Amino acid sequence: MVSKLDDMTRFHQAALSLRSARQELLASNIANADTPNYKARDIDFASALRAAIGGEGSGATSMARTAPAHLDGNAGSTVMGAPVMYRKPVQPSADGNTVDMDVERAQFAENALRYEASVKFLSEQMKAVMSAIQG
């Protein structure tokens, strides 16, 4: 019973943490909508959640260093082990900014809605468990 509760909370913890980190990325995109040469960024939520639940790391391989003076090659940033990718622009602006406010607002709203749904679902599951324990 305890392992089932642990698995349930581990899944929701990973999902909510990833949703929160993605929300920060999307908010950063919206905040930098007028910044020249800013590139909109996002994560692949599904693959990041699979990696977090499966106990995998970032899945990235390290670059081979053939000389001691070479850098590590760790230039890509990650969010909870998920690689942060640049969003492909539908219509890039003249100043090099790739933020499309319609796309960003839609993604932001969808992510917030899914976050709230996850919290509500977890809350209802915990209420059911408490009800079963108390009788």
N, C-alpha and C positions, 0 to 999 in steps of 0.2 A: 504494500500500500504506500509506504513512504517513498519507494523508488518511483512509483507512478506520479506522485505529487511532485517529486524532484524533477522528473522529466518534463512534466507540464509547466512548471515554473521556469525551468531552464530554457525551454522553447520560447516562452513569452518574454523572458528577460532578454534573450538575444534579439527577438523581433522588435521589441520596444526600443532597445538600445540602437539598433540599426535604423529604425524609423526616426529616432531623435537625431542621429548623426546626419541622416539624409535631409531632414528638415533644415538643419544648419547649413548644409551645402546649398540647398535651394534658396534659403534666405540670403546667403552670400551672393548668389547669382542675381537675385532681385536688387539687392543693395548696390551692386556694381553694374547696373544696367546702363549707366551713362559713362562708365570708365573706358577710355580708349584702350583698345587691344586686349580687353578682358575676355577670357574664354570661359563660357558657361561649362560647369562641371556637374557630374552626377555619378551615382553608383548603380550597378546592376543589383537590385535588391534581392531578387530570387537566388542568384548564385552566391551572394554574400551570406544569405541566411542558410543556404545549404552548407556552406563552408563553416559557419559558426556552429551549427547544430552537429555537423559531422566531425567536429573537432579538428578540422583541417586548418592550416595556417592560411596565409594569403594566397597560397598556390603559386607564388612567383618563384622562379628559379634565379639563383644568383649568377652573375656574369663571371666568366673565367678571367682570372687575372694572370697575365703572362709575364708581368714584371712587377716588382715590389712598389714602383712609383704609380701604378695604375690606381684609379679610384675604385670604390666598391661598385659603382653603377646603380646605386640605390636612389635614383632621381625621382622615381614615381612615388606619389603620396598614396597613403591608404587610409581608410576609415574602418576601424575594427577589423583589419585584415582584408577588406575589400578594396580593390584598386579603384582609385578615383579616375574616371574617364572624362574626356571632353565631349560635350554634346555637339553633334553635327548640326551646323546652322542651316536653317531653311532658307533664310535670306540674310546673309551677313551685312552689317552696316559698313558705311564708307570708312569709319574710324577703326575697323578691325574688331569691334565688339560683336560677340556671337550670341548675346543674351536676347532671346525672343520672349518678351514679357507675357504674351498670351500662353506660351508653352510653360513658362516658369510658374505663372499663377495657377494654371491647371494642375501641374505636378505638385505644387505646394498644397493646394486644397485637397487633392486626392490623398497625398501622404498624411495630412492632418486627419482626414476622415478615417483612414485605415488605422492610424495610431489610436484614435478614440474608440474605434470598434474593438481593437485588441484589448484595450484597457477594460472596456465594458464586458467583453467575453471572459477575461481573466477574473474580473470581479464576480461575475455570475457563477463561474466554476468554483471559486473560493467560498461563496455563499452556500453552494450545494454541498461542498465538503464539510463545512461547518455544521450545516443542518444534519448531515448524516452522522457526524461525530456526537452532536448534542442529543440527537434522537428525536 
